[in-house]
Structure formats: C-alpha cells, structure tokens
C-alpha cells in the first residue's frame, strides 16, 4: 500500500481532495494525513506548495480540502511530484508527515527540462473498440436475423459509430443505469481498479413502451439503421426509466424544449436500454467524406506515419478563418519552444448532427481543404479529420466529452476557445453559458489530468495591418471583431470580408454555399 501525495496544477484551492484506502486500514492509522499542510509548507521538493491529492489504493473514505492554489503552469499533467510512504513508515505509526522526507520520482525534472524531454505518448493506452472481428461477422449477422429488433434514429447511429471505434472508451455499449447515473451526477465513471474515467454526457438508447414489451425477458436484440439494415447486437441489457427532464436539466442546465438536443430527448422513448454492444460492420456514410473519418486507432497510426512527437487538437463546427489559423500556428510554436520537433495538429470537425443554422459538414470540410491548399495551415503538420459525435450544445459539460474522446484518439494537448459547445439561450436573450467556464472546467475535470489545455488567445481583425492578429486591448480602436454571425451575413449577402480575414478560395466556398440556398 502506498500513500501518494501528488502536486498538480489541475486542482484549485476550493476543490476537495480524496483520500482512498483499503477498508482494512483504520482511519486512526492515517489520521496523520491531516498534517500534510506542514509537509508542503516545509518541503521545497513539492514546488510552490501545490495542492495535493492523497490516496491509498482503492475505496474513498473522506475528503480533505486543498489549502493553497497551485502555481499556474507549474508542471504538465503527466509529470507530477509524488511522495510515497509504505505502511511500515513512521507516518503510519503516528509521526507527522512533516518528518518524512519526500522524494521526487526519477522522471520529474525541473520545469525547463520537463519541457525539453517530454515523452510523446498517447493520453489513453487502452481502447475499447466494439466492432466485431471480420471473421465473426457472418455468424453474427445470422444470429441477428433471429433476434427481436429495434429501429434506431440517425442520432443513435452516430452514437453507435462513436462507441464502435472506441471514442467513448471505457464504455462497452450504451449505458446501463449505474453508468447513466454516474454520468449525470458525477460526469465520470468509477472503474473497477478505483480510477476515474471522465464521462460527462449520457450515451443511452431510448425505446418506447411497445419496444420495451417486445424486449422483456430477452437477453439480446438487434439494432437496425433507419434504412432497415442490421448494424449491431445489444446483449445482457437492462431497461430503466428515462427521466427526460432530469437528463436535460443536468446535461444542459435547462429544461427548455426549444434547445436543439433537448428537443430530441423529449421526443424520444420513455425508457432507456443499456448493455454490451457488438457492431457488425464499420459505419460508413458514402458521402465522399469517409476518408476523413479516421478512428482513434487509425489516427494513432497516422501520427506514427508522420513521425509526430506531440499531437494537439482543435475542434470546431465552423469554417476556419485566419484568426483560428493564427491560434493553431502559435500553439504549434509553443510546443516547439518546449523542445518538440514535429508537433502534429488535428483539425477535427464535428461530424454528427448540428443545429439548423450551423454550416453543413460537407461545406466545412471543403472550406477547410482550401485553407490547407492555400497554405494558411501547413499541410505537412496538419491532419484534417471528422469526429462522428453529434453536437449536444451542453457547454462546459460537453466540452469534457470532446476532450476525453480526443484523449482516446491519442491527443495530449487540447486547444479550447471561447464558449466551447455553447449557443444562445433558446429565448435569444443571452448566451447559455459563461464563455470562459469551458476552459476552467477542463483544467480541473476528473479523469482529464493527462490532457494539457493549451492557452487560448483572442484574435481579431487588425485594421492597421489588414490581417488577423492577437487582440491588444491597448489598441482597442484598431481591432474589429468579426463574429460567426457577422461572417455568415457577409457570406449570405455575397460580400467580401476585409482582406486577410480568410483565404480567398476558402471564402468562395461559403459564398457559393449560401448562394445555392437562395
């Protein structure tokens, strides 16, 4: 058994830290933990007296509030100082922890050295892929034909795609009730080994009363696409009630049926079903964009093929303007300054359902390709891809899902901007979420400690240089902010934005799209 005191930049002073220990260890024997304040106060080996996480193996028993805010940017999430104490140490015999000399593990170097020698590793080692091996597919198809079946929606198909490729690891299918409740109430799942996996959005399959009656007493059933094709089998399932209002309240922070994904939830069945999913064939769309829908495993292989020593990701559901490109380029420069030789950028467009006024996927991809063709982003260090998840518009709750899925795809760095996964409130009077809460939540979300959040700088059009530049508040009058709404109005009217706002051929893609709608 070991006690681990872990310094980290991810734990703010108000967040409680968790003590874990085997039930055989009495609380009295670890009461000395309460003196860890004096340890950190007196020990230079734990830099800047960072907040700590105290743990002993498995089951949580109590929480201890951190007492000091961590120094920003102290260490990367994968390089933290730890203090290890064995059960036979003086600390377990009641001596105060301040008397035990902490030691730093060999892999922890001073800050500059950590940056220069950081090892490129995938953020999550084990993918849970649910696609049936090719050799087993004929037998599975034969079995599925004899099972009761449930027809799923387009949104459900997108979640089947997500699950099949391991984006939602460690999930092994649609959520059973215990997983669903942990997701709704804790934004995470407790794993058998006691660790925590971030899981902030419910991935659950809704069914109606008639379907429930048909499935009662069965052990497995087939899932059919909207076109009637058998795509998967769900085994060892359980059915439970679908409290739609609670789900919406906890996911979106509102229960308004005008919210685009809340509307989908309210129109779905009154029961949820979860179980072990077996997907019978790779999910393909035949829309000319499947080449961009690389799975987490395929993305990892592509990083290797490109000799990447770091991977950073920028998710978006919009076209790329030169301000976005400036941000992405500056993040790459930051990683190079840390000692990386070949950081690869993953530009990842949302591929699932989006709300009606968002630009369609095929237009966004065409526009992004022109950005690369014009050299606004370097094609050699940029990988364009499609993330199959639908948009939920759940703000800070959803941005955790976006980040966690990219960890499963081997990304170590994540760029988060203003109001990620946000939208206007359905009443149209205000934004649903604080624009900077998404970034704050990612920095302290459980289960995302291995992912580093790269700083976001606001870019605007600099009228003095006729290009997008990072905003300088001391020259407020020199800058013009061109919002997404204003950009869409320009394109819909066929107008030309200021020179330097977007690559000309990329802008033409948008103008042509809006012209086709008239």
Secondary structure, DSSP 8 states (H G I E B T S, - for coil): -EEEEEE-TT--TTSEEEEE--TTS-TGGGGGGGGHHHHHHH-TTSGGG--EEEEESS-EEEEEE--S---TT-S-TT---EEEEETTSGGGGT--GGGS-----TT---HHHHHHH-----S-------B--GGGHHHHHHHHHTS-EEE--HHHHHHHHHHHHTTTTT--SS--HHHHHHHHHHSEEE-TTS-EEE--S---EEE-HHHHHHHTT-SEEEEE-TTS-EEEEEEEEEEEE--HHHHHHHHHS---TTSHHHHHHHTS-SEEEEEEEEE-S-----SS-GGG---HHHHHHHHHHTT-SEEEEEEESS---HHHHHHHHHHHHHHHHTT-S-EEEEEEEE-S---TTS--HHHHHHHHHHHHHTTSS-GGGEEEEEE-------HHHHHHHHHHHHHHTT--EEE--TTTT--B-TTSSSBSS-TTHHHHHHTT-TT-TTSEEE----EEEETTTTEEEE--GGGGGGEE---HHHHHHHHHHT----TTSS-HHHHHHHHHHHHHH-
